[in-house]
């Protein structure tokens, strides 16, 4: 599994929200590019960027910062979400050096858009499913729909989606542990690799995720935990690497 540091962008700064609420944010840095350097130096093999302002605006707001990070680390795979609702936005990010774009709100409201974008930009489309009690939310988590995340995973099963980022909103930024069962169930439903997000707090969470990694868990996004020091990026990635090379099937310390 990959340990994927999150850099959430709000008003040009690196922040973390609690349960997606823009009015409940903690500023961790005024320089997101330097924060990216911090995680790259710690051994991160991928970064997860979110344009929080863009998620609410419906179009990129912090795009220049995303481009700056991509320019500084041209060989580092980057995935970006927040406000990606047009082919033009996707193309601009890919031209800037981003590897994957995450379609969230429009994936829920117009699933056919995902199908078209997978055809137009093969291998570069990730679907972001953010759910509360299993039902997906849209527009920066402001609205919760009646659509089940597992149903959407099935809908996208044959579209060529690279992976799904699954966030349990109730746990995001709350340091309460990852929802392992729901994450694995989503991977089972669609047969698409899933990246866990929301509540990844410490090594115990990774140990629990590792027990279901074989069901299609590609990695884990972590934010508040690495900023507040309850999880160490280098240590966590090294541990995950050992698990992948552990042929006995037993978890190593």
N, C-alpha and C positions, 0 to 999 in steps of 0.2 A: 504494500500500500504506500501511496505517496502522502507525505505530510505537506499540506499546501497552505502557507501563510496567507491570511486575508488582509488586504489593505482597502478599507472602506473610505471613500472620499466624500467629504461634505464641505462645501465652501472652501475648497482648496486645501483642506487639512485632512489628516489621517485620524479617523474617529472610530468608535464602536458604539452601536446602539443597543438598547435592551428591547428585545421582542419587536424590533423594527420600528420603534417609535422615534421619530426625528426630534421630538422634544425631550428625549431622554438619552443624550449622547455624552460620551467621554472623549475629549480630545487627547490623543496620544502624541501627536507631533504636528508641527506646522510645515514639515518638509517630507512629504510622502516619498520623494525620490530617495532620500537618505534612509527612510524606513525600508524601502525595497533593498537597498544596499545591505542593510543589517541582516535581512533574511537570506539574501544571496550568500553573504559571508558565512552564515550559519549552515549553509549546505542545502538550502531549498532548491528543488528541481523544477518547481512551477510556482507561479504566483496567481492568486485569485484577487482581482480588482473589482470593486463595485462603485459605480457612480451613483451615490445615494440621491443627490439632487436630480440626476437624470432619470432615476426611477420614478420620481414624482412628476417631473416635467414632461416625460415621454420622449425626450431627446437628450443627447449628450450635453452635459454641463461642465464636467471636469475632464473633457477629452484631451486637453493639452497636457495635463499631468500624466495621463495614460501614455500618450505619445512620448513624453520625456523619459518615462521608465523604460519603454520599449527601445528607445534609441540608446539608452545607457547600457542595456543588457540585450543586445540583438540575438544572442543565442539562447536566451532563457525563455521557455514556453510560458506565455501569459494568457490567462482567460479573463474576459471582461464582461460584466453584466451591468444592467441599469440603464434604462432608456433606449434599448436597442429594439426599434420597431419598424425599421425600413431597410431595404436592400442597400441603399446609399450609405447608411450608417455602418452596416456590416462591412461593406467594401472599404470604407475609409479606415476602419480599425485594422483590417487585414493588411491594407497598404502600409499602415504605420508600423507593422511588425508584430501585431497581436496574433496569436495562433488560433484561439477559439473565441467566439462570441456566444454569449449566453442569452437566449431568448426566453423571457419569462412571461410577462403580461400578455403579449400577443399570442404566445403559444397556447394560453388558456382560452383567450377570446376568439382566436382564429387559427385553429390547428393547421389549416391548409397552408398558412404562411410558412410554418416550419417545413412542410413538405417541399415547398417551392425553394426555400433557402438552402435546404440540403442538396437539392439538385443544382442550384446555382453556385454554391460554395461547398462542394463535397469535402467532408472530413473536418470542417471548421465550425460546425454547429453543435452547441450544447444546449439542452433545454433545462431551464431552471424551474423547479417545482417547489414552491414554498407553501407549506401546509400547516393548518391548525386543526387538530383532531382529524387529520387525514384529508381535509378539504382544502383545495388550493386557493391561495390569496393572490391578488393582483394589485397593480398600481402602487408599488412600494409597500405592499401588505396592508394598504388602507381598506381594501374590500376583500371579504372572504366569500368565495363562490360556493355553490352546492356541488361542484365537480370533485370527484375523488381523484387523488393523485395517481392511484393505481390504474384507474380507467384511462387516464391520459398516457401513462406509460405503455399500456397496451396499444393505444391509438398510434403512438409513434414508433412501434416496434419494428416496422419495415421501411421506415423513411430514410434511414442512413444517419440518424442522430449519433454523434460521437459518444455522448454520455449524458447522464442526468445529474445535475446538482440538486440534491434533496435537502431542504432545510425544514426542520421542525421549529416553527415560529415561537412556540411556547417555551422552547429551551434556548433560543438564540440569545447570546449575551448574558445568560442567567447563571452560567457555571453550574448547571444541574446535571450534566451528563448527556451523552448522545442517545437518541432514540434508535437503538440497534434493531429492534424488532421491525419497526416501520421502514427503516432503511433497507433491510434485507428483503422485506415483503415487496418493496417497489422493484428491486432488482429481479426478483422472481417473476413478477407480473409481466414486465416488458422485455426481459432478456437483454436489456441495455445496461452497460456498466454504470454504476451509481457512485457518486462522490458524496460522502456524508458531510453534512454541515449543520451547525446549531447544537451547542452544548458540549463540544469536544473540550474537556477541561483538564484532563491529566492522563497519565499512562494507563490507569485502570480503564478509561474509556477506550483507548486504543486496543487494549487486551480483549475487551468485549467485542470490539469491531473485528478483530483478527479472527475470532471464532466463526464469523460468517463471511470472511473475505472471499472464500471459495465460491460463494454464491453470486459474485460479481461486484464486489466493493472495490473500486479502483483506488480510492484514497479518502482522506479526511481533511476538510478545511478547518482551520482553527484561527481564532482571532483574539478575543479578550484573554484567553488562557496564556498565549505567548507574550502578550503585552504586559500582563500582570505577573508572569513568572511561574504559573502553576504547571506549565509544560515547556520543555526545552526543545526547540526545533531540531538541533543536531542530534540530541539523545534520542528523540522520538523516531527520527528517520533511520538512525542506525539500528534501533530495535526492530523496526519494521523490515529492514533489509535482512536482519538475522532470521526473522520468521520466514521470509520467502526462501531462504537457503536452508531452512531446517527441514530435512526430509523425513524426520521421524514423526512429524505431526504434533510434537509436544511444544508447548510454549517455553522459550528460553527466558531466563531472567534478564 
